[in-house]
């Protein structure tokens, strides 16, 4: 009996459209790695879900570790591609910062697999991404976009000087990532459902408040005055 992965309907698209086949493999691998982790994932299952025979999967990605690295690269590319739609040059700097915060929270709400994949790679001490050679290049335009926003905010007098784009975004993601990745235990400890829409909305406003206060030019003046009061 002819197997599903070797049948004509699935082999023809593979020959005709290798890019589509590659994307099907990446989509299936993303699901399996997110569900089972790198160690638990099986290439046979990824091949079955993508409707690509295992020989072709290895042809495109080499081995399971290289496939996992490709999934992570695709994740970073998605983040940077979606962030480019924010148009941080439009509107006032505070408005653009507001959009950046919303983007970070919305991305991880809409893509819960992203946290699982990144947690898994951190357990492996980023050994796959260290071999990538692409992730830094993928991320640089995103970091430059935030730097340009900060510079614009300083020029308009909305933001104080000396802000660092990388540290700012790590702060935004940290406020998002920790809340969502630890929400079940925190819900138990604080006796509330942190995934309830009311709680999520309140946390969104909290992040906005924290970041607004952090970047505000008024904060720099206030800190300077506080330092002078102790001298």
Steps between C-alpha positions, in 0.01 A plus 500: 500500500631847413560715805352847534836676488606313186177543306487708182285789639764584763811438292403720207476823707840412647659494154307797367532732798794431733439826689147387587632163613760668717234720660279197569789331674575809707135536601476135604835514680392811689194315630689185597794679666260725692297200618781257577822698523816434303585175677150356483427595140527230234589565138252234387213692659613828346518333159153353544345831603664687212406225251863488386698177503791489742759483223384836364491649851865410548574638154366841603628518859775243553403372846272569795730756660530697177123489462454632853743782421302582184180516708664747739628711211151504353366618836743793514427586138128507580554732797708741295273481195190573708673777695585678175126564456497713815635805312668644808581815303132593492324695771659640814780302669276412800232370261758291316631363830143407589476298177830327572379387842173374355688316228714306748205396716276416205770296328549264794126481566440403136804269478525304824727248327769772483556489875523122501753497217715771656485334841620179338789672327601668825508159667756407234690826567425633150724239340296496178479876459873531565553302181239691304691801380166657399315598815711805576464624141124439520471697824722801421236693296249456782749633756590790272132585464465529878819706522359740240180532706697579814709759317184660363350509848808672639489754217134584572561521874274203579774253601810548708841432350719198567234236431618175342279324243603147598446555874169674435363217290628236744309690769181503293527132411596412857181658632306306236686169496520436874134579553381265223748218554439488877133594498373165626713497817455874556122459464511241777724707727296820460162326484389647168494387138776706339390380155152648543441788260450746787835406654678507163363846429614623840847356442516664157430837660760425767767437235407821322529691826838347589652565156353852472650595836830334410557686172341833599716810497320607818642193675855614425428844650340339805795264552744791469308698760491200736876452469559868576284477812739240644815699432 
